[in-house]
């Protein structure tokens, strides 16, 4: 059976819907960070706990998507990929830079609104732009501050191109990708970048590897379901302990929390397929819930890059919402509406 004819454990529509749900967790975790101790709602606390896994999923999906597209093109073109690679890197990198530039400008404009338009001075704007430039020394790209995700993908796309462009054996190319990623992590560590530069890039390589050996992995997980479910539970326990009791990591030979970020995306996605959850979603994707999730997933990038502006705006001198629930609902509502309008009417300015 050719690769193109093999059903995937991660259909495109399914991953889009999951991205939409994950974007809500990331909004919630930044709302949670603004709350006083004991003030955050259960939803915001849950979002804060799940955001590291959500970010691991985003990198995993990025690597999986690139490798899946490459394998599909290889199957269609019989291995002749010269045309596919022509302009590939330029297009991919511009697809990251373009949304960053749009939301960089928008974030500064909304910051001016949050501080009060009557207080605006060109000198203050210059100071904010200088602060944005200075933040690059610590891996902070922005505002919008979540744009570090695009910064990491910028390097990972280059690494993917260098590893797979010249048709070496897949496992060798994957090793090259991992080696380059480890070099990036080492540099980020020495440069004292934020921990998100250290924890998530290898999840991209895990996604690439899963795309390469998707069917054997899925076949193993489905065949040995009695073993797979305890593995999932162990991964979930390791993740939870890494969140609530990070000091326990010192007792183990390996960082079990980091290992859970590598394994949980694979375990959750393959078991969802094996247990029929993936097919259940696909069968109902044209229903109201399915269409809503697909729409949310379609605007997940805009939600991700826009939400911090509203997190700050609704706790600003101009507009400060004291109620936690009012603050939460206003931020989610404004973010989702703004993201939808941008995706609907300004998409050529945002997407590559």
C-alpha positions in Angstrom: 0.0 0.0 0.0 1.4 3.4 -0.9 1.8 6.1 1.7 -0.8 8.3 0.1 -3.3 5.4 0.4 -2.5 4.7 4.0 -5.0 6.2 6.5 -3.3 8.5 8.9 -3.8 8.4 12.7 -3.8 12.2 12.5 -6.1 13.5 9.7 -5.7 17.1 8.9 -9.2 18.1 10.1 -8.6 16.3 13.5 -5.3 18.2 14.2 -6.9 21.5 13.2 -9.7 21.0 15.7 -7.2 20.0 18.5 -5.1 23.2 17.8 -8.3 25.2 18.3 -8.9 23.6 21.8 -5.2 24.0 22.7 -5.2 27.7 21.9 -7.9 28.3 24.5 -5.6 26.7 27.2 -2.8 29.1 26.3 -5.1 32.1 26.6 -6.2 30.8 30.0 -2.7 30.3 31.3 -1.8 33.9 30.7 -5.0 35.1 32.4 -4.1 32.8 35.3 -0.7 34.5 35.6 -2.3 37.9 36.3 -4.4 36.6 39.2 -3.5 36.9 42.8 -2.8 33.7 44.8 -6.1 31.8 45.3 -8.0 34.1 42.9 -7.8 32.1 39.7 -10.8 30.1 38.7 -10.6 26.3 38.3 -10.7 26.8 34.5 -7.7 29.1 34.6 -5.8 26.8 36.9 -6.5 23.9 34.5 -5.3 25.9 31.6 -2.1 26.8 33.4 -1.5 23.1 34.1 -2.2 22.0 30.6 -0.3 24.7 28.6 3.1 23.0 28.6 1.5 19.9 27.0 -0.4 22.2 24.6 2.8 23.8 23.5 4.4 20.3 23.1 1.5 19.4 20.9 1.9 22.5 18.7 5.5 21.7 18.0 4.7 18.0 17.5 2.0 18.9 15.0 4.3 21.2 13.2 7.0 18.5 12.7 4.4 15.9 11.9 2.7 18.1 9.3 5.9 19.0 7.5 7.1 15.4 7.3 3.6 14.2 6.2 3.5 16.7 3.3 7.0 15.7 2.3 6.1 12.0 2.2 2.9 12.7 0.3 4.8 14.7 -2.4 7.3 11.9 -2.6 4.6 9.4 -3.2 2.9 11.5 -5.8 6.1 12.5 -7.7 7.8 9.2 -7.5 10.7 10.5 -5.4 11.5 13.5 -7.7 11.3 16.4 -5.2 13.3 19.1 -6.9 10.2 21.1 -7.8 8.8 20.6 -4.3 11.9 22.0 -2.6 12.2 25.0 -5.0 11.3 28.0 -2.9 10.2 25.8 0.0 12.4 27.5 2.7 11.6 31.0 1.5 7.9 30.4 1.6 8.0 28.7 5.0 10.1 31.4 6.7 8.0 34.2 5.2 4.9 32.3 6.5 6.4 32.9 10.0 7.7 36.4 9.6 4.6 37.8 8.0 2.2 37.1 10.9 4.8 38.3 13.3 5.2 41.7 11.6 1.4 42.1 11.5 0.9 41.4 15.2 4.0 43.2 16.2 2.5 46.4 14.9 -0.9 45.6 16.2 0.4 44.8 19.7 2.2 48.2 19.9 -1.0 50.0 18.7 -3.1 48.2 21.4 -0.4 49.0 24.0 -0.8 52.7 23.2 -4.5 52.3 23.7 -4.0 50.4 27.0 -1.7 53.1 28.3 -4.0 55.9 27.1 -3.8 57.6 23.7 -3.4 61.0 25.4 -0.2 59.9 27.1 1.4 58.8 23.8 4.8 60.2 22.9 7.2 59.2 20.2 9.9 58.9 22.8 7.8 56.3 24.7 7.2 54.4 21.5 11.0 54.4 20.9 11.6 53.1 24.3 9.1 50.2 23.8 10.7 49.3 20.4 14.1 49.4 22.1 12.9 47.1 24.8 11.6 44.7 22.2 15.0 44.7 20.5 16.8 44.2 23.9 14.5 41.3 24.7 16.0 39.3 21.8 19.0 38.7 24.1 16.8 36.5 26.2 14.8 34.9 23.5 11.9 37.2 24.0 10.4 38.1 20.6 7.8 40.7 20.7 5.4 42.0 21.6 3.4 39.9 21.0 5.4 37.9 23.6 4.1 34.5 22.6 5.9 35.0 19.2 8.9 33.1 20.6 7.0 30.1 19.2 7.5 31.6 15.7 11.1 32.3 16.5 11.8 28.6 17.4 9.9 27.4 14.3 12.0 29.7 12.2 15.1 27.8 13.2 13.4 24.4 13.1 12.2 24.9 9.5 15.8 25.7 8.5 17.0 22.6 10.2 14.3 20.5 8.6 15.3 21.8 5.2 19.0 21.1 5.8 18.3 17.6 7.0 15.8 16.4 4.4 16.5 18.5 1.3 19.2 16.3 -0.3 17.4 12.9 0.0 19.6 11.1 2.5 18.2 8.1 4.3 15.3 9.2 6.5 16.8 8.0 9.8 20.0 9.8 9.0 18.1 13.0 8.2 16.2 12.7 11.4 19.5 12.4 13.4 20.7 15.5 11.6 17.6 17.3 12.6 18.0 16.2 16.2 21.6 17.2 16.2 20.9 20.7 14.9 18.0 21.1 17.4 20.3 20.1 20.3 22.8 22.7 19.1 20.0 25.3 19.2 19.1 24.2 22.7 22.7 24.4 23.9 23.0 27.9 22.4 19.8 29.0 24.0 20.9 27.6 27.4 24.3 29.4 27.2 22.5 32.6 26.1 20.2 32.4 29.1 17.1 32.2 26.9 13.7 31.4 28.5 13.0 27.8 29.4 10.6 27.5 26.5 13.6 27.5 24.2 14.9 24.5 25.9 11.9 22.4 26.6 9.9 22.3 23.3 12.1 22.3 20.2 12.7 18.5 20.3 9.0 17.9 20.3 9.2 19.1 16.7 11.7 16.2 15.9 9.4 13.8 17.7 6.6 14.8 15.4 8.8 14.3 12.4 9.8 10.9 13.6 6.2 9.9 14.3 5.3 10.8 10.7 8.1 8.6 9.4 7.1 5.5 11.4 3.4 6.3 12.1 1.9 3.0 11.0 4.3 0.7 12.8 3.9 2.8 16.0 0.1 2.8 15.6 0.1 -0.9 14.9 2.1 -1.7 18.0 0.0 0.5 20.2 -3.2 -1.0 18.9 -2.0 -4.6 19.1 -0.7 -4.2 22.6 -3.5 -2.0 24.0 -3.2 -3.6 27.4 0.3 -2.3 27.6 -0.3 1.1 25.8 -2.9 2.3 28.3 -0.6 1.8 31.4 2.1 3.6 29.4 -0.3 6.5 28.9 -1.2 6.6 32.6 2.5 6.6 33.5 3.1 9.4 31.1 0.2 11.4 32.6 1.4 10.8 36.2 5.0 12.0 35.2 3.5 15.1 33.6 1.3 15.9 36.6 4.2 15.3 39.1 6.4 17.6 36.9 3.7 20.3 37.4 2.8 20.0 41.0 6.1 18.6 42.5 9.0 19.6 40.1 11.5 18.9 42.8 10.9 15.2 42.5 12.7 15.2 39.1 16.0 15.3 40.9 15.4 11.8 42.2 15.2 10.3 38.8 18.0 9.5 36.3 16.1 11.2 33.5 13.8 14.2 33.4 10.5 12.3 33.4 8.5 15.5 32.9 10.4 16.2 29.7 10.0 12.6 28.6 6.2 12.9 29.1 6.2 15.9 26.8 7.8 13.7 24.1 5.6 10.7 24.7 2.2 12.0 25.5 1.4 13.4 22.1 2.2 10.0 20.5 0.3 8.0 23.1 -2.7 10.2 23.1 -3.1 10.5 19.4 -2.5 6.8 18.6 -4.8 5.6 21.4 -7.5 8.1 20.3 -7.3 6.5 16.9 -7.3 2.9 18.3 -10.3 3.6 20.6 -12.3 5.2 17.8 -12.3 8.8 19.0 -10.6 10.1 15.9 -13.1 8.5 13.6 -16.0 9.7 15.8 -14.9 13.3 15.3 -14.5 12.8 11.6 -18.0 11.3 11.3 -19.4 14.4 13.1 -17.2 17.2 11.8 -20.0 18.7 9.8 -22.1 19.1 12.9 -22.3 22.3 14.9 -19.7 21.2 17.3 -17.4 19.9 14.6 -17.6 23.1 12.5 -17.1 25.2 15.6 -13.9 23.3 16.5 -12.6 23.5 12.9 -13.3 27.3 12.8 -11.5 27.7 16.1 -8.5 25.7 14.8 -8.4 27.7 11.6 -7.9 30.9 13.7 -5.7 29.4 16.3 -2.6 31.3 15.1 -4.4 34.6 15.3 -5.8 33.7 18.8 -2.3 32.8 19.9 -0.7 36.0 18.7 -3.5 38.3 19.6 -4.6 37.3 23.1 -1.8 38.9 25.1 -2.8 42.3 23.9 -6.3 41.9 25.4 -4.9 40.3 28.6 -3.0 43.5 29.1 -5.7 45.9 27.8 -8.3 44.7 30.3 -5.9 45.1 33.2 -4.6 48.5 32.1 -5.0 52.1 33.3 -7.6 52.7 30.7 -9.8 49.7 31.3 -9.3 47.5 34.4 -11.8 44.7 34.9 -11.7 43.6 38.6 -13.9 40.6 38.4 -12.0 37.5 37.5 -14.9 36.0 35.5 -15.6 39.3 33.8 -11.9 39.7 32.9 -11.8 36.1 31.6 -14.9 36.4 29.5 -13.9 39.8 28.1 -10.5 38.5 27.1 -11.8 35.3 25.5 -14.6 37.2 23.8 -12.4 40.0 22.4 -9.6 37.6 21.4 -11.9 35.2 19.5 -13.8 38.0 17.8 -10.7 39.8 16.9 -9.0 36.7 15.7 -12.0 35.8 13.5 -12.2 39.3 12.0 -8.5 39.3 11.2 -8.6 35.8 9.7 -11.8 36.7 7.8 -10.9 40.1 6.4 -7.2 40.6 6.8 -5.9 37.1 6.0 -3.7 38.2 3.1 -1.8 40.5 5.5 -1.3 37.7 8.1 -0.9 34.3 6.4 2.0 33.6 4.1 
